[in-house]
Amino acid sequence: MAVAAGSSAAGPASLRFTWWGNATRHEATQKILDLFMQANPEIKVTGEPGDFAAYFDKLATMVAGGTAPDVITLGGAYLPEYAGRGALADLTSIGYDSSAIDAGAVENGKIKGKLYGATTGVNTIGCIVNTKLFGAAGVALPDDEKWTWDDYSRIATEITSKSPAGTFGASGGLTHDTLDLFSRQRGEKLYTEDGKLGLTEKTVADFLAYSLAVVKSKGAPPATIIQEQLNIATEQTLMSTNKAGMALTWSNFLTPMSKASGSELKLLKLPSESAKPGIWLQSSQYFAVNSKSKSPQAAAKLVSFLLNSVDAGKIVMNDRGVPTNAKVREAVSGSLAPVGKAEVDYIARIGKMTLQPTFIGPTGSTKIQDITNRALSDVL
């Protein structure tokens, strides 16, 4: 095992660890850190939780100023973004133990052959539906092996028309991830393997036109409400407050949205997946280590504990995606509430499909979310 310059295998170490999420995640993560420090009294870990809306802006400022935490939680294109800047350590060289992690999850964290991100769990996009709102509106749940984007729009409009004012058939949440899925169903993709844009102007135009049509038909809320929904806590979204019948979002939101709404929520496959699947399994988040950490081995030890400890897994459950360590996954599955098992079952269902390869966005692609949101906002 290689030892990074300036690190020590023994002796006291002080680490800072940052992540985003709601109060439940903050509490669970702190419990795990307490367990880690009990098992490793020579290492002190200070947690720095934050809200998602401001997390990455704050992180960018800290990285630029040389004050970033030792262990950093990242998502999506932020991994290659920071790896490309030289801000992350190669986890293999500092002692991170990935031997029990699913091979595919390990590969997801590699950039140009080096392991910069430890996958916290996997998730995928789904259509979360509120069965109570469907029932109240007298609308049948769709057959998710056959339904299309036209069906989605029609159902959304019908639910809105048969529900109290302020309740909508769809939450409106069309995003850059939905654009990627939309394009992949057409044989295109948001990014190619060599880091180029892989979709056509017509696909983008059709995507924007579809988004507008759903709003015009009142299947989704007006632009002002959609804009408000972009940067609010999960518990405040339309789905979590029983104001939306459907939401296109990540599968790991099923549990917190179900808890917040108090209603029976289900995960369905996305529209038009039967003809040409566009869906993919994605690392929900990554744990990475600051390349300037003064205690990289201790940081790697913390990351190993977060993902390989059964006790840690039983605390966080599937909040950061379905666990990638088989032993942890087995231990967690037996303790999950029905809604958690539903998420695991959905992931297993998607895993049986023949999926297209997917590529992490190139350096700079973290801006695509804001660009897509701005374009949608302008059109609406």
Residue pairs with C-beta under 8 A, 6 or more apart in sequence:
1 95
2 92
2 93
2 94
2 95
3 9
3 94
3 95
3 297
4 89
4 93
4 94
4 296
4 297
6 294
6 296
7 94
7 294
7 295
7 296
7 297
7 298
8 295
8 297
9 297
10 42
11 42
12 42
12 43
12 44
13 42
13 43
13 44
13 294
13 295
13 297
13 298
14 43
14 44
14 46
14 295
15 43
15 44
15 45
15 46
15 69
15 70
15 71
15 293
15 295
15 298
15 299
15 302
16 45
16 46
16 48
16 69
16 70
16 71
17 33
17 45
17 46
17 47
17 48
17 69
17 70
17 71
17 302
18 47
18 48
18 49
18 50
18 55
18 59
18 69
18 71
18 72
18 73
19 25
19 29
19 47
19 48
19 49
19 50
19 73
20 49
20 50
20 51
20 52
20 55
20 73
21 29
21 49
21 52
21 319
22 233
22 234
22 235
22 256
24 256
24 259
24 319
25 49
25 316
25 319
25 320
26 47
26 49
28 315
28 316
28 317
28 319
29 47
29 49
29 316
30 47
31 315
32 305
32 306
32 309
32 312
32 315
32 316
33 45
33 47
35 305
35 309
35 311
35 312
35 315
36 43
36 45
36 302
36 305
36 306
36 309
36 312
37 43
37 44
37 45
39 305
40 298
40 301
40 305
43 295
43 298
43 301
43 302
45 302
48 69
50 58
51 233
52 231
53 231
53 232
56 78
56 366
59 68
59 72
62 68
62 69
63 82
63 85
63 87
66 292
68 87
68 290
68 292
69 290
70 289
70 290
70 293
70 294
70 295
70 296
70 298
70 299
71 287
71 288
71 289
71 290
71 299
71 302
71 303
72 82
72 88
72 287
72 288
72 289
72 290
73 120
73 285
73 286
73 287
73 288
74 82
74 117
74 285
74 286
74 287
74 288
75 284
75 285
75 286
76 282
76 360
76 361
76 366
77 360
77 361
77 362
77 365
77 366
77 368
78 366
79 88
79 109
79 111
79 116
79 117
79 286
79 288
79 360
80 111
80 360
80 361
80 362
80 363
80 365
81 363
81 364
81 365
81 366
82 88
82 116
82 288
83 111
83 114
83 116
83 117
83 288
84 111
84 363
85 363
86 291
87 290
87 291
87 292
88 116
88 117
88 288
88 289
88 290
88 291
89 116
89 288
89 289
89 290
89 291
89 293
89 296
89 299
90 114
90 115
90 116
91 98
91 109
91 115
91 116
91 117
91 118
91 288
91 289
91 300
91 303
92 98
92 114
92 115
94 289
94 296
94 297
94 299
94 300
95 296
95 297
95 300
95 301
95 304
96 115
96 118
96 289
96 300
96 303
96 304
97 300
97 304
97 308
98 106
98 115
98 118
100 308
100 325
100 326
100 327
101 118
101 119
101 307
101 308
101 324
101 325
102 324
102 325
102 326
104 281
105 119
105 122
105 283
105 324
106 115
106 119
108 117
108 119
108 282
108 283
108 360
109 115
109 116
109 117
109 118
109 119
109 283
109 286
110 116
110 117
111 117
111 360
116 286
116 288
117 283
117 286
117 287
117 288
118 286
118 287
118 288
118 303
118 306
118 307
119 283
119 284
119 285
119 286
119 307
119 321
119 324
120 283
120 284
120 285
120 286
120 287
120 306
120 307
120 320
120 321
120 324
121 252
121 283
121 284
121 285
121 318
121 320
121 321
121 322
121 323
121 324
122 281
122 282
122 283
122 284
122 321
122 322
122 324
122 347
123 250
123 251
123 252
123 281
123 282
123 284
123 321
123 322
123 343
123 347
124 250
124 251
124 279
124 280
124 281
124 282
124 346
124 347
124 350
125 177
125 178
125 181
125 248
125 249
125 250
125 251
125 270
125 279
126 248
126 249
126 250
126 251
126 254
126 267
126 268
126 269
126 270
126 346
127 144
127 152
127 246
127 247
127 248
127 267
127 268
127 269
127 270
127 271
128 239
128 246
128 247
128 249
128 253
128 254
128 257
128 265
128 266
128 267
128 268
129 141
129 245
129 246
129 265
129 266
129 267
129 268
130 239
130 242
130 244
130 245
130 246
130 261
130 263
130 264
130 265
131 141
131 263
131 264
131 265
131 266
132 242
132 263
132 264
133 159
133 163
133 167
133 242
133 244
133 245
133 263
134 140
134 141
134 159
134 245
136 162
136 163
137 158
137 159
137 162
137 163
137 245
138 162
139 155
139 158
139 159
139 162
139 245
141 266
141 268
142 151
142 152
142 155
142 268
144 268
144 269
144 270
144 273
145 269
145 274
146 274
147 271
147 272
148 271
148 272
149 210
149 271
149 272
151 271
152 170
152 214
152 246
152 271
153 210
153 213
153 214
153 217
153 219
154 219
155 169
155 219
155 245
155 246
156 168
156 169
156 170
156 214
156 217
156 219
156 220
156 245
156 246
157 169
157 214
157 217
157 218
157 219
158 169
159 167
159 168
159 169
159 170
159 219
159 245
159 246
160 167
160 168
160 169
160 218
160 219
161 218
163 169
163 245
166 243
167 242
167 243
167 244
167 245
168 218
168 219
168 220
168 221
168 238
168 243
168 244
168 245
169 219
169 220
169 244
169 245
169 246
170 214
170 219
170 220
170 244
170 245
170 246
170 247
170 248
171 220
171 221
171 229
171 237
171 238
171 239
171 244
171 246
171 247
171 248
171 249
172 214
172 215
172 220
172 221
172 225
172 226
172 229
172 238
173 226
173 229
173 247
173 248
173 249
174 207
174 210
174 211
174 214
174 248
174 376
175 248
175 369
175 372
175 373
176 190
176 368
176 369
176 371
176 372
176 373
177 250
178 207
178 248
179 190
179 199
179 204
179 207
179 372
180 189
180 190
180 278
181 270
181 278
181 279
182 203
182 206
182 207
182 210
182 278
183 189
183 190
183 198
183 199
183 203
183 207
183 278
184 190
184 276
184 277
184 278
184 279
184 280
184 356
185 272
185 273
185 275
185 276
185 277
185 278
186 203
186 276
187 276
188 198
188 199
188 200
188 203
189 198
189 199
189 356
189 358
189 359
190 197
190 198
190 199
190 361
190 368
191 197
191 198
191 359
191 360
191 361
191 362
191 365
192 198
192 359
193 357
193 359
195 359
195 361
195 362
195 363
196 362
208 375
208 376
208 379
211 220
211 376
211 379
211 380
212 379
212 380
214 220
215 221
215 222
215 223
215 226
215 380
220 226
221 229
221 238
222 380
223 377
223 380
225 238
226 376
226 377
226 380
227 377
229 237
229 238
230 373
234 240
234 253
234 256
234 257
234 260
235 241
235 256
235 260
237 244
237 247
237 257
238 244
238 247
239 247
239 249
239 253
239 257
239 261
239 265
240 256
240 257
240 260
240 261
241 260
241 261
242 261
242 262
242 263
247 253
247 257
248 270
250 284
251 267
251 343
251 346
251 347
252 284
252 318
252 319
252 320
252 321
252 322
252 343
254 265
254 267
254 339
254 342
254 343
254 346
255 317
255 318
255 319
255 337
255 339
255 340
255 343
256 319
257 265
258 264
258 265
258 339
259 339
265 339
266 342
267 342
267 343
267 346
269 279
269 349
269 350
270 278
270 279
272 278
273 279
273 353
277 353
277 354
277 355
277 356
278 356
279 350
279 353
279 355
280 355
280 356
280 358
281 347
281 350
281 351
281 355
282 358
283 321
284 320
284 321
285 320
285 321
287 303
287 306
287 307
289 296
289 299
289 300
289 303
290 299
293 299
305 312
306 312
307 323
307 324
307 325
307 328
308 325
308 328
309 328
310 327
310 328
310 331
312 328
313 323
313 325
313 328
313 329
313 331
313 332
314 331
314 332
314 335
317 332
317 335
317 336
317 340
318 332
318 336
318 340
318 343
318 344
322 329
322 343
322 344
322 347
323 329
323 332
329 344
333 341
333 344
336 344
361 368
